[in-house]
């Protein structure tokens, strides 16, 4: 007899008892499940940080900053549109005071506090993406792209910094910062294998426009080409990936231009240069996979990066870390992570004002444990030791407490 076809896994229920449901607000009296059946899903979360520089840095202080993320997703086929179409929207709100400028580092120690803007309160629509599958293994997309939504390296907790690591260095390779904006217009395609992208090419506007429409600067400063190869592996019988990526921008920049993934460099000016490039290598490798629950695993990851000597502010970068699901069998929804990074600024930045604002190489360590109080509430204590790039800042000890609620 032929083997029976595997059953389609049931979608998780939104309802249930308060302490075991996946979302705080539950099923909205059945409305949430009905919307999902029609191809519409809402994911709303609030993440709040209480962080302090307890020693070193530029200022020993504690500050509070929070954010909310609104993810609206449409499956076009289920909604009655055409097959293979998807629409993804990403809205954000930030409020409070960031700790990033108290450390003296070049990369924000808490990336989620720096986006969509480094300081002040704002609400913005940072992503409006239209995707069309042309086959099971090929898709195209276009729109206003939230580029971090595509940077989700395993074992880091996701690129937004609301679930795993907080430091920019473990979420987004800093050598990309000159050529890859955070929120901008773009289009591209991807070749997939088992629904995972293995080769992709994108073209982005060079302007970072998370809080404005961006129409007035639409491709007025050139464009960025982003290419990536990401190959699934099975070393030691465990899943992993090996990836190479490269960017080239035809835009005109200076080494101190503001960007989403670097703390603002105030008081310095620099000559402009045309063109910027970057090359990166990334890997992740599972070291343990729960035989009963394959989605629970932990392993290691790493990144290398090289960029042009000018106008990029960063010449090269390296990081290595461990993370993933908690090794404690009784804590199935907890996650952990520990990582180290090293970053070398370019001579173009170091030599701008060596007496007024001298820079050195930057390095840091981060350790966190994400506690699932309930499936919809996570509390994360986080400790970072950062040797900042600003020479006037001593080695900083940064403690953070993060609370995230999924509504």
KOLNU-401630 format. One line per 8 residues: their letters; for each residue z, y, x negated of N, C-alpha, C. Coordinates in steps of 0.02 Angstrom, whole numbers, plus 50000, padded with zeros to 5 digits. Each point is the difference from the previous one (the first is absolute). Layout:
BEGIN
A> Z,Y,X,Z,Y,X,Z,Y,X ~ ... $
This chain:
BEGIN
XXXXXXXX> 50000,49940,49958,50000,50060,50042,50000,50062,49956 ~ 49966,50052,50022,49999,50062,49963,50068,50035,50005 ~ 50022,50033,49946,50065,50034,50003,49996,50059,50050 ~ 50055,50012,50032,50003,50055,50048,49995,50066,49964 ~ 49968,50049,50032,49994,50067,49971,50069,50032,49996 ~ 50013,50037,49946,50066,50032,49995,50010,50051,50054 ~ 50060,50004,50025,50016,50047,50054,50001,50071,49973 ~ 49976,50047,50040,50002,50070,49980,50072,50024,50000 $
XXXXXXXX> 50025,50029,49945,50070,50021,49999,50014,50053,50053 ~ 50056,49993,50033,50019,50048,50052,50018,50067,49970 ~ 49980,50053,50032,50018,50067,49977,50074,50011,50012 ~ 50034,50036,49955,50072,50010,50009,50014,50042,50062 ~ 50055,49985,50034,50019,50037,50059,50036,50064,49980 ~ 49989,50053,50040,50033,50063,49987,50070,50002,50031 ~ 50011,49961,50052,50063,50002,50035,50053,49956,49969 ~ 50052,49985,50039,50054,49959,49976,50064,50039,49993 $
XXXXXXXX> 50054,49967,49979,50065,50033,49990,49994,50057,49950 ~ 50042,50050,50008,49997,50061,49960,50003,49985,49926 ~ 50041,49953,49978,50011,49989,49929,49950,49952,49969 ~ 49955,49971,50040,49951,49953,49972,49927,50021,50013 ~ 49989,50051,50042,49932,50022,50014,49971,50035,49939 ~ 49933,50000,49990,49971,50031,49940,49999,50076,50002 ~ 50001,50030,50060,49999,50073,50007,50060,50021,50042 ~ 50028,50057,49982,50060,50024,50034,49988,50010,50075 $
XXXXXXXX> 49943,50029,50018,49987,50016,50070,49970,49942,50040 ~ 49992,49942,49968,49979,49941,50037,49929,50002,50026 ~ 49991,49972,50059,49934,49989,50029,49978,50053,50049 ~ 50041,50052,50009,49982,50055,50047,49985,49972,50069 ~ 50043,49954,50024,49992,49970,50066,49932,49965,50007 ~ 49978,49969,49946,49937,49962,50001,49939,50040,49981 ~ 50008,50067,49996,49942,50042,49985,49974,49988,49929 ~ 50045,49988,49953,49980,49992,49931,49957,49938,49991 $
XXXXXXXX> 50020,49945,50032,49961,49938,49995,49933,50009,50035 ~ 49999,50033,50057,49937,50011,50036,49952,50042,49959 ~ 50026,50053,49966,49957,50041,49957,49972,49959,49942 ~ 50042,49958,49970,49976,49958,49944,49945,49952,50023 ~ 50009,49972,50061,49948,49954,50026,49934,50037,50011 ~ 50005,50065,50012,49939,50041,50009,49977,50033,49935 ~ 50032,49982,49943,49976,50023,49936,50033,50062,49973 ~ 50055,50023,50030,50033,50062,49979,50071,49984,49976 $
XXXXXXXX> 50017,50021,49939,50067,49990,49974,50026,50065,49971 ~ 50065,50012,50011,50036,50056,49971,50053,49973,49953 ~ 50004,50029,49940,50055,49985,49954,50031,50067,49980 ~ 50061,50012,50023,50034,50063,49988,50065,49985,49962 ~ 50010,50036,49945,50061,49989,49960,50028,50066,49976 ~ 50065,50000,49988,50035,50058,49972,50037,49976,49937 ~ 49988,50035,49945,50031,49982,49936,50036,50060,49972 ~ 50064,49992,49985,50040,50056,49974,50031,49981,49933 $
XXXXXXXX> 50000,50049,49955,50024,49991,49931,50059,50048,49987 ~ 50053,49973,49971,50053,50042,49972,50003,49982,49926 ~ 49979,50047,49957,49990,49985,49929,50035,50052,49957 ~ 50020,49980,49940,50032,50047,49955,49987,49984,49927 ~ 49996,50052,49959,49999,49993,49928,50073,50004,49978 ~ 50029,49943,49982,50071,49998,49985,50015,50021,49928 ~ 49951,49995,49956,50008,50025,49931,49930,50013,49972 ~ 49996,50046,49950,49937,50015,49969,49954,50039,50046 $
XXXXXXXX> 49934,49994,49988,49951,50035,50040,50004,50075,49990 ~ 49974,50037,50048,50002,50073,49999,50057,50029,50041 ~ 50023,49962,50050,50052,50025,50044,50037,49941,50030 ~ 50067,49998,49991,50040,49948,50030,50016,50020,50072 ~ 49966,49968,50047,50006,50020,50070,49982,49941,50044 ~ 50024,50001,50062,49981,49951,50051,49962,50037,50055 ~ 49947,49968,50026,49959,50031,50051,49979,49948,50052 ~ 49985,50026,50060,49977,49958,50055,49928,50018,50017 $
XXXXXXXX> 49958,49950,50009,49931,50010,50023,49980,49940,50041 ~ 49963,50013,50053,49978,49947,50045,49927,50005,50016 ~ 49974,49946,50028,49930,49998,50020,49992,49953,50060 ~ 49946,50011,50036,49981,49954,50054,49926,49983,49991 ~ 49983,49938,50013,49930,49977,49996,49979,49974,50068 ~ 49940,50021,50022,49973,49980,50064,49932,49966,49987 ~ 49997,49936,50011,49939,49961,49988,49972,49976,50067 ~ 49939,50022,50015,49967,49984,50063,49936,49961,49983 $
XXXXXXXX> 49996,49938,50025,49945,49955,49982,49964,49975,50062 ~ 49934,49999,49996,49959,49979,50057,49953,49945,49977 ~ 50001,49943,50036,49952,49946,49991,49945,50012,50052 ~ 49942,50024,49977,49948,50021,50045,49975,49946,50047 ~ 49995,49938,49974,49975,49946,50042,50047,49986,50059 ~ 50065,49998,49986,50049,49987,50053,50001,50057,50050 ~ 49985,50061,49977,50002,50058,50044,49936,50006,50042 ~ 49952,49957,49987,49938,50002,50037,49944,50037,49965 $
XXXXXXXX> 50010,50018,49937,49947,50031,49961,49958,49945,49968 ~ 49975,50010,49940,49957,49950,49970,50039,49956,49951 ~ 49974,49942,49987,50033,49950,49958,50006,50025,49928 ~ 50058,49987,49970,50011,50016,49930,50018,50072,49986 ~ 50014,50040,50051,50017,50071,49989,50075,50010,50003 ~ 50024,50044,49956,50071,50016,49997,50008,50075,49986 ~ 50054,50029,50029,50017,50069,49988,50074,50002,49979 ~ 50015,50035,49945,50068,50005,49974,50018,50072,49989 $
XXXXXXXX> 50055,50022,50031,50026,50068,49991,50068,49997,49967 ~ 50013,50048,49955,50065,50004,49967,50025,50072,50003 ~ 50054,50011,50036,50033,50065,50003,50066,49997,49963 ~ 50021,50058,49973,50062,50003,49961,50038,50065,50015 ~ 50066,49995,49995,50044,50058,50003,50050,49994,49943 ~ 50011,50055,49964,50053,50002,49948,50044,50061,50013 ~ 50063,49993,49980,50049,50054,50011,50057,49992,49949 ~ 50037,50054,49991,50055,49998,49952,49979,50023,49931 $
XXXXXXXX> 50042,49985,49949,49990,50023,49932,49991,49941,49952 ~ 49947,50001,49961,49984,49945,49955,50042,50003,49937 ~ 50016,49941,49973,50036,49995,49937,49954,50001,49940 ~ 49934,49994,50010,49953,49990,49945,50002,50055,49948 ~ 50006,50063,50021,49998,50055,49951,50065,50010,49963 ~ 50051,49959,50014,50063,50005,49964,50004,49952,49941 ~ 49949,49957,49992,50003,49947,49949,49968,50022,49934 ~ 49944,50037,50004,49963,50019,49940,49945,49951,49982 $
XXXXXXXX> 49985,49953,50044,49947,49952,49987,49933,50027,50024 ~ 49946,49972,49974,49934,50019,50022,49980,49964,50064 ~ 50017,49936,50006,49986,49964,50061,50062,50002,50045 ~ 49991,50011,50065,50057,50003,50046,50040,49934,49999 ~ 50066,50007,49995,50042,49940,50001,50004,49970,50070 ~ 49986,50040,50052,49996,49975,50068,49934,50026,50030 ~ 49949,49958,49999,49934,50021,50022,50000,50019,50074 ~ 50038,49964,50040,50000,50013,50073,50026,50070,50016 $
XXXXXXXX> 50038,50031,49953,50023,50068,50011,49948,50052,49981 ~ 49948,49980,49964,49950,50047,49975,49938,50003,50044 ~ 49995,49958,50051,49941,49996,50041,50016,50013,50073 ~ 49958,50036,50036,49934,50027,49980,50004,50064,49959 ~ 50060,50031,49993,50007,50057,49955,50068,49996,49967 ~ 50005,50030,49939,50058,49989,49958,50063,50033,50027 ~ 49994,50057,50033,50059,50037,50023,49988,50026,50070 ~ 50054,50015,50035,49995,50028,50066,49990,49948,50054 $
XXXXXXXX> 49997,50024,50063,49992,49957,50058,49929,50006,50026 ~ 49970,49943,50018,49932,50002,50025,49985,49935,50038 ~ 49955,50005,50048,49972,49942,50035,49925,50002,49991 ~ 49970,49944,49981,49929,49999,49984,49969,49934,50021 ~ 49935,50003,50015,49960,49940,50012,49961,49987,49936 ~ 50023,49951,49960,49973,49988,49934,49947,49945,49997 ~ 49991,49964,50054,49950,49947,50000,49967,49991,50068 ~ 49933,50001,50001,49961,49984,50059,49942,49958,49975 $
XXXXXXXX> 50007,49935,50003,49953,49954,49966,49964,49957,50052 ~ 49933,49996,49993,49959,49959,50042,49971,49943,49958 ~ 50012,49938,50022,49978,49941,49963,49955,49958,50044 ~ 49946,49974,49970,49954,49956,50036,49985,49938,49957 ~ 50019,49941,50026,49981,49938,49967,49927,49985,50018 ~ 49959,49991,49950,49930,49980,50010,49992,49924,49997 ~ 50050,49967,49970,50004,49927,50000,50073,49983,49984 ~ 50015,49936,49996,50069,49980,49984,50018,50020,49928 $
XXXXXXXX> 49950,50013,49959,50013,50013,49929,49977,50069,49977 ~ 49983,50044,50046,49975,50065,49979,50018,50053,50052 ~ 50028,50056,49977,50017,50055,50045,49983,50067,49968 ~ 49992,50050,50043,49989,50068,49979,50052,50044,50036 ~ 50016,50057,49969,50048,50045,50032,49985,50071,49981 ~ 50028,50047,50039,49991,50071,49988,50053,50038,50038 ~ 50011,50063,49980,50047,50042,50036,50043,50040,49952 ~ 50055,50025,50025,50050,50032,49958,50047,49945,49977 $
XXXXXXXX> 50000,49987,49935,50032,49940,49974,50068,50017,49970 ~ 50051,49965,50023,50065,50000,49966,49996,49946,49946 ~ 49989,50021,49938,49985,49952,49947,50058,49953,49984 ~ 50062,50022,50012,50057,49956,49985,50002,49941,50047 ~ 49972,50007,50061,49999,49944,50046,49960,49941,49972 ~ 49958,50012,49950,49962,49946,49969,50030,49974,49936 ~ 50055,50031,49976,50033,49977,49939,50063,49961,50020 ~ 49994,49935,50006,50056,49958,50021,50005,49940,49953 $
XXXXXXXX> 50023,50011,49939,50007,49946,49952,50058,49955,50020 ~ 49990,49934,50003,50055,49955,50018,50061,50008,49955 ~ 50058,49989,50030,50066,50001,49968,50026,50071,49985 ~ 49964,50051,50022,50025,50068,49991,50030,50029,50064 ~ 49985,49969,50057,50025,50026,50063,49954,50047,50036 ~ 49939,50008,49976,49953,50046,50032,49999,50067,49966 ~ 49943,50035,50006,49988,50060,49961,50035,50062,50026 ~ 50025,50000,50062,50030,50061,50027,50071,50011,49975 $
XXXXXXXX> 50032,49948,49972,50067,50009,49973,50054,50000,50052 ~ 49987,49973,50059,50050,49998,50053,50032,49931,50009 ~ 49975,49950,49964,50025,49932,50008,50022,49967,49934 ~ 49970,50019,49944,50016,49969,49937,50018,50051,49947 ~ 49963,50000,49944,50011,50049,49947,49990,50071,50027 ~ 50036,50048,49969,49994,50070,50020,49961,50041,49949 ~ 50005,49983,49936,49968,50040,49948,49924,49992,50003 ~ 49965,50057,49992,49927,50000,50002,49969,49950,49952 $
XXXXXXXX> 50031,49991,49942,49972,49958,49948,49991,49927,50021 ~ 50038,49977,50051,49995,49931,50022,49959,49994,50065 ~ 49974,50056,50024,49963,49999,50063,49927,50019,49993 ~ 49985,50041,49949,49933,50028,49992,49991,50015,49926 ~ 49947,49973,49969,49990,50011,49929,49989,50075,49986 ~ 50044,50033,49962,49994,50073,49992,49936,50024,49968 ~ 49964,49958,49962,49938,50024,49969,49946,50015,50052 ~ 50010,49977,50063,49953,50015,50054,50007,50072,50026 $
XXXXXXXX> 50056,50034,49983,50018,50059,50039,49949,50057,49996 ~ 49963,50007,49944,49953,50054,49995,49937,49987,50042 ~ 49981,49937,50007,49937,49984,50034,50008,49975,50071 ~ 50060,49977,50020,50009,49971,50067,50049,50044,50039 ~ 49977,50038,50049,50046,50039,50042,50040,49954,50046 ~ 50053,50028,50030,50040,49961,50047,49967,49993,50068 ~ 49977,50056,50027,49969,50000,50066,49936,50041,49996 ~ 49943,49968,50012,49936,50034,49990,49945,49963,50038 $
XXXXXXXX> 49942,50031,50005,49944,49968,50032,49965,49951,49953 ~ 49976,49945,50029,49967,49951,49958,49967,49945,50040 ~ 49964,49957,49965,49966,49943,50031,49992,49946,49947 ~ 49991,49939,50023,49992,49945,49952,49986,49934,50033 ~ 49996,49948,49959,49990,49933,50025,50043,49952,49960 ~ 50011,49940,50028,50040,49949,49966,49970,49931,50015 ~ 49999,49959,49949,49982,49929,50006,50065,49961,50002 ~ 50007,49955,50049,50063,49965,50011,49992,49925,49990 $
XXXXXXXX> 50056,49969,49983,50005,49927,49998,50066,49982,50033 ~ 49998,49960,50052,50060,49984,50039,50035,50063,50024 ~ 49960,50049,50020,50024,50064,50026,50035,50044,49948 ~ 49994,49982,49936,50027,50041,49947,49942,50034,49963 ~ 50004,50065,49987,49945,50033,49963,49999,49978,49927 ~ 49942,49976,49977,49992,49980,49930,49957,50049,49961 ~ 49960,50040,50035,49960,50051,49967,49990,50057,50049 ~ 50011,50061,49977,49993,50057,50044,49977,50061,49961 $
XXXXXXXX> 49963,50044,50033,49978,50063,49972,50012,50054,50052 ~ 50029,50056,49979,50014,50056,50045,49977,50065,49968 ~ 49983,50048,50042,49985,50068,49978,50047,50047,50038 ~ 50037,50042,49962,50048,50046,50029,49983,50073,49984 ~ 50017,50044,50046,50002,50071,49985,50057,50012,49950 ~ 49991,50046,49953,50052,50011,49949,50058,50042,50026 ~ 49992,50033,50057,50053,50043,50026,50054,49959,50036 ~ 50063,50014,49984,50056,49969,50034,50018,50044,50060 $
XXXXXXXX> 49990,49974,50062,50008,50042,50060,50043,49965,50052 ~ 50062,49981,49984,50040,49964,50049,50024,50042,50058 ~ 50011,50065,49990,50029,50043,50051,49951,50049,50031 ~ 49936,49996,49980,49948,50043,50029,49940,49957,50017 ~ 49954,50028,50037,49942,49961,50022,49956,49978,49941 ~ 49992,50044,49950,49959,49984,49942,49927,50015,50009 ~ 49979,50025,50057,49929,50014,50011,49974,50057,49956 ~ 50044,50049,49985,49977,50057,49961,49991,49983,49926 $
XXXXXXXX> 50028,49943,49977,49992,49980,49930,49962,49934,49994 ~ 49963,49982,50051,49967,49935,50004,49950,49991,49943 ~ 50019,49960,49949,49959,49983,49942,49974,50062,49964 ~ 50038,50055,50000,49980,50060,49963,50016,49995,49926 ~ 50043,49953,49980,50017,49991,49930,49982,49930,49976 ~ 49942,49977,50019,49977,49935,49976,50030,49943,50040 ~ 49993,49940,49971,50021,49939,50034,50030,49951,49950 ~ 50039,49953,50025,50029,49947,49960,49970,49933,50021 $
XXXXXXXX> 49979,49960,49952,49978,49931,50013,50056,49953,49977 ~ 50020,49956,50043,50054,49953,49986,49973,49929,50010 ~ 50003,49959,49947,49978,49931,50003,50057,49953,49981 ~ 50004,49943,50034,50056,49954,49988,49978,49928,50009 ~ 50025,49957,49955,49992,49928,50006,50069,49969,50001 ~ 50014,49958,50050,50066,49970,50007,49990,49925,50015 ~ 50016,49958,49951,49984,49929,50005,50064,49960,50015 ~ 50002,49962,50055,50057,49956,50013,50003,49944,49949 $
XXXXXXXX> 50061,49980,49980,50010,49947,49951,50051,49950,50027 ~ 50005,49943,49965,50048,49948,50018,50034,49972,49937 ~ 50021,50044,49955,50035,49977,49940,50065,49965,50020 ~ 50014,49943,49966,50061,49961,50013,50004,49976,50072 ~ 49942,49999,50034,50000,49980,50070,50029,50052,50047 ~ 50008,50061,49975,50029,50055,50039,49948,50055,50009 ~ 50002,50036,50057,49950,50053,50012,50012,50060,49955 ~ 49945,50034,49983,50004,50061,49960,49933,50036,50002 $
XXXXXXXX> 49996,50055,49964,49938,50040,49996,49993,50030,49931 ~ 49937,50009,49979,49982,50036,49940,49949,50053,50020 ~ 50013,50063,49981,49958,50054,50023,49981,50051,49948 ~ 49940,50025,50004,49976,50056,49958,49974,50054,50046 ~ 50012,50063,49981,49977,50056,50041,49980,50057,49954 ~ 49953,50041,50022,49979,50058,49962,49980,50056,50046 ~ 50011,50061,49977,49980,50059,50038,49963,50049,49956 ~ 49955,50038,50031,49968,50057,49966,49993,50056,50051 $
XXXXXXXX> 50020,50060,49980,49994,50058,50043,49956,50052,49966 ~ 49958,50032,50039,49958,50053,49975,50031,50069,50011 ~ 50062,50002,50025,50033,50063,50015,50021,50037,49937 ~ 50020,50063,50011,50025,50043,49946,50075,50008,50009 ~ 50039,49987,49946,50073,50000,50004,50030,50033,49938 ~ 50066,50011,50004,50040,50016,49941,50055,49947,49994 ~ 50032,49997,49942,50052,49949,49989,50062,50013,50041 ~ 50008,50060,50029,50060,50016,50038,49985,50010,50074 $
XXXXXXXX> 49940,49982,50023,49984,50005,50071,50050,49959,50041 ~ 50018,50026,50057,50046,49963,50044,49966,49938,50028 ~ 50038,49947,50006,49975,49938,50029,50058,49966,50036 ~ 49983,49953,50045,50051,49970,50042,50048,49956,49961 ~ 49978,49971,49944,50039,49949,49967,50032,50025,49935 ~ 50010,50065,49994,50033,50029,49942,50044,50058,50024 ~ 50058,50008,49969,50042,50057,50017,49965,50064,49977 ~ 50003,50054,50040,49965,50062,49982,50022,50026,49931 $
XXXXXXXX> 49951,50020,49959,50012,50031,49935,49993,50075,50009 ~ 50056,50035,50000,50001,50071,50018,50003,50042,49937 ~ 49962,50054,49999,50003,50049,49945,49952,49988,49943 ~ 49957,49950,50005,49952,49987,49947,49929,50005,50028 ~ 49955,50024,49959,49929,50002,50016,49961,49962,49946 ~ 49941,49977,50018,49960,49961,49953,49926,50012,50014 ~ 49958,49992,49950,49927,50007,50011,49975,49942,50043 ~ 49948,50013,50038,49972,49948,50044,49948,49959,49963 $
XXXXXXXX> 49993,49938,50022,49951,49953,49973,49964,49966,50057 ~ 49937,49982,49989,49961,49966,50050,50000,49925,49986 ~ 50016,49961,50051,49999,49927,49994,50066,49971,49979 ~ 50018,49944,50030,50060,49964,49983,49990,49926,50017 ~ 50032,49955,49962,49992,49929,50012,50065,49963,49988 ~ 50004,49939,50025,50059,49957,49989,49979,49927,50005 ~ 50036,49958,49964,49990,49927,50002,50068,49967,50007 ~ 50005,49948,50042,50064,49966,50010,49992,49925,50003 $
XXXXXXXX> 50054,49966,49983,50005,49927,50009,50065,49987,50037 ~ 49999,49955,50048,50059,49983,50039,50002,49925,50012 ~ 50061,49972,50003,50007,49930,50016,50064,49990,50041 ~ 50001,49947,50038,50061,49977,50032,49998,49924,50000 ~ 50058,49969,49993,50004,49927,49996,50064,49976,50033 ~ 49993,49959,50052,50059,49970,50031,50031,49950,49953 ~ 50067,50001,49996,50037,49951,49960,50039,49952,50044 ~ 50009,50018,50063,50033,49956,50047,49974,50014,50070 $
XXXXXXXX> 49982,49947,50036,49978,50005,50070,50042,49952,50040 ~ 50031,50024,50053,50041,49958,50044,49955,49947,50032 ~ 50013,49936,49988,49956,49948,50028,50002,49997,50076 ~ 50054,50026,50031,50006,50000,50072,49971,50063,50032 ~ 50002,50056,49962,49974,50064,50024,49958,50031,49944 ~ 49935,49985,49998,49957,50025,49946,49998,50076,49994 ~ 50018,50036,50054,50000,50073,49995,50058,50026,49959 ~ 50049,49958,49987,50057,50019,49958,49987,49978,49929 $
XXXXXXXX> 49993,50048,49954,49987,49984,49930,50025,50057,49957 ~ 50010,49985,49937,50015,50052,49951,49963,49985,49936 ~ 49986,50053,49961,49961,49991,49940,49999,50062,49958 ~ 49950,50006,49957,49995,50055,49953,49935,50038,50011 ~ 49998,50063,49977,49941,50041,50004,49997,50046,49940 ~ 49941,50025,49985,49993,50046,49944,49938,50043,50007 ~ 50001,50057,49966,49944,50048,50002,49990,50031,49931 ~ 49937,50011,49983,49981,50038,49941,49950,50053,50021 $
XXXXXXXX> 50000,50057,49967,49953,50052,50018,49983,50045,49941 ~ 49938,50023,49999,49975,50045,49948,49957,50053,50034 ~ 50010,50064,49980,49961,50054,50029,49974,50046,49946 ~ 49955,50046,50018,49971,50046,49952,50053,50045,49970 ~ 49990,50026,49939,50050,50043,49968,50005,50070,50029 ~ 49953,50020,50041,50001,50066,50031,49942,50002,50050 ~ 50014,50014,50064,50057,50035,50029,50055,49956,50028 ~ 49997,49934,49991,50055,49959,50024,50064,50018,49963 $
XXXXXXXX> 50057,50006,50034,50064,50013,49966,50030,49937,49969 ~ 49975,49940,50018,50027,49937,49975,49946,49963,49961 ~ 50018,49980,49938,49952,49964,49959,50002,49925,50014 ~ 50061,49971,49999,50004,49929,50016,50067,49984,50033 ~ 50001,49942,50032,50058,49980,50041,50007,49924,49999 ~ 50062,49976,50004,50013,49928,50005,50063,49989,50042 ~ 50000,49947,50040,50059,49982,50038,50003,49924,50008 ~ 50061,49975,50010,50012,49929,50010,50060,49993,50045 $
XXXXXXXX> 49996,49955,50049,50056,49992,50046,50004,49932,50032 ~ 50057,49987,50032,50011,49940,50039,50025,50021,50069 ~ 49982,49962,50051,50023,50018,50067,49975,49951,50052 ~ 50017,50016,50063,49978,49958,50055,50057,49983,50046 ~ 49994,49944,50034,50052,49978,50046,50063,49981,49962 ~ 50057,50010,50033,50064,49985,49968,50005,49926,49982 ~ 50025,49984,49940,50011,49929,49983,50056,49969,50040 ~ 50041,50040,50036,50054,49974,50040,49972,49970,50064 $
XXXXXXXX> 50008,49935,50010,49970,49965,50057,50026,50027,50066 ~ 50061,50025,50001,50030,50024,50062,49978,50071,50018 ~ 49964,50033,49954,49977,50070,50011,49924,50001,50002 ~ 49971,49972,50053,49928,49990,50002,49960,50065,50006 ~ 50028,50053,50026,49964,50062,50008,50014,50051,49946 ~ 50045,49984,49954,50015,50045,49944,49946,49996,49947 ~ 49992,50054,49962,49955,50002,49943,50035,50033,49941 ~ 49972,49990,49939,50030,50029,49940,49944,50019,49952 $
XXXXXXXX> 50019,50039,49948,49951,50017,49949,50034,50030,49939 ~ 49971,49989,49942,50021,50031,49938,49937,50011,49958 ~ 49993,50060,49971,49940,50015,49962,50011,50051,49946 ~ 49953,50002,49952,50002,50047,49944,49931,50031,49993 ~ 49996,50065,49984,49936,50033,49989,50003,50046,49939 ~ 49941,50012,49972,49993,50045,49941,49937,50042,50011 ~ 50006,50065,49989,49946,50046,50015,49992,50050,49943 ~ 49938,50008,49975,49987,50047,49947,49957,50058,50025 $
XXXXXXXX> 50027,50061,50000,49958,50058,50018,49946,50012,49947 ~ 49946,50032,50021,49946,50016,49953,50020,50058,49955 ~ 49966,50005,49943,50011,50057,49955,49982,50066,50034 ~ 49951,49997,50047,49981,50060,50036,50059,50030,50038 ~ 50045,49957,50024,50060,50024,50034,50056,50016,49950 ~ 50010,49956,49951,50054,50011,49952,49991,50064,49959 ~ 49938,50018,49986,49988,50057,49956,49991,50067,50037 ~ 50008,50000,50066,49991,50063,50037,50052,50052,49981 $
XXXXXXXX> 50063,49980,50001,50054,50046,49983,50058,49960,49970 ~ 49992,49976,49938,50050,49954,49971,50069,50031,49992 ~ 50005,50067,50000,50066,50031,49995,50028,50019,50068 ~ 49958,50023,50044,50023,50021,50066,50016,49940,50045 ~ 49955,49951,50003,50010,49941,50041,49974,49939,49963 ~ 50040,49975,49952,49977,49942,49960,50004,49935,50040 ~ 49950,49957,49989,49999,49935,50033,50002,49944,49949 ~ 50028,49944,50020,50001,49939,49959,49978,49942,50044 $
XXXXXXXX> 49997,49940,49970,49983,49941,50039,50057,49985,50049 ~ 49982,49973,50058,50049,49987,50053,50007,49925,50012 ~ 50061,49978,50015,50012,49930,50016,50058,49994,50049 ~ 50002,49944,50035,50053,49992,50049,50008,49929,50023 ~ 50058,49987,50031,50017,49935,50028,50024,50011,50071 ~ 49980,49955,50046,50023,50004,50069,50024,49932,50023 ~ 50054,50000,50038,50029,49939,50028,50020,50014,50072 ~ 49980,49957,50048,50019,50009,50069,50012,49933,50034 $
XXXXXXXX> 50039,50003,50055,50008,49942,50044,49997,50025,50071 ~ 49951,49974,50038,49987,50023,50068,50034,49952,50049 ~ 50052,50025,50035,50040,49959,50045,49975,50007,50071 ~ 49982,49945,50032,49979,50000,50070,50063,49994,50043 ~ 50026,50057,50023,50058,49999,50044,49980,49966,50066 ~ 49943,50019,50026,49966,49966,50055,49926,49998,49982 ~ 49957,49965,50037,49929,50001,49983,49970,50070,50003 ~ 50030,50046,50038,49972,50068,50007,50039,50053,49960 $
XXXXXXXX> 50052,49981,49965,50040,50047,49962,50012,49973,49930 ~ 49979,50038,49949,50008,49979,49930,50035,50055,49961 ~ 50050,49980,49961,50038,50046,49956,49988,49979,49928 ~ 49980,50048,49958,49981,49984,49931,50037,50044,49950 ~ 50048,49972,49963,50026,50036,49941,49952,49993,49942 ~ 49990,50055,49963,49950,50002,49947,50028,50037,49940 ~ 49990,49973,49940,50023,50032,49939,49942,50008,49952 ~ 49992,50060,49972,49948,50013,49950,50031,50033,49938 $
XXXXXXXX> 49975,49979,49943,50016,50033,49936,49934,50025,49972 ~ 49993,50066,49995,49936,50030,49981,50010,50045,49940 ~ 49959,49989,49949,49996,50045,49942,49942,50048,50015 ~ 50014,50061,50026,49947,50042,50027,49953,50027,49947 ~ 49940,50020,50023,49951,50028,49953,50020,50069,49976 ~ 50036,50039,50040,50022,50065,49978,50056,49993,49949 ~ 49989,50025,49939,50048,49990,49946,50066,50035,50013 ~ 50001,50052,50041,50063,50034,50013,50045,49961,50047 $
XXXXXXXX> 49974,49946,50029,50040,49958,50046,50024,49938,49963 ~ 50066,49987,50005,50028,49939,49971,49984,49940,50045 ~ 50011,49940,49973,49989,49939,50039,50037,50003,50066 ~ 49965,49989,50055,50028,50010,50066,50020,49934,50032 ~ 50058,50000,50031,50023,49944,50040,49994,50021,50073 ~ 49956,49966,50037,49984,50020,50069,50021,49944,50047 ~ 50044,50017,50047,50022,49951,50051,49973,50023,50068 ~ 49973,49952,50037,49972,50015,50066,50023,49948,50050 $
XXXXXXX> 50007,50023,50062,50014,49956,50057,49947,50015,50053 ~ 49963,49949,50018,49945,50007,50047,50016,49961,50064 ~ 49988,50031,50057,50008,49966,50065,49936,50005,50039 ~ 49972,49944,50021,49938,49999,50038,50010,49964,50067 ~ 49975,50032,50052,50003,49971,50067,49929,49996,50028 ~ 49981,49940,50023,49936,49990,50032,50010,50003,50076 ~ 49965,50046,50031,50007,50010,50072,49949,49960,50040 $
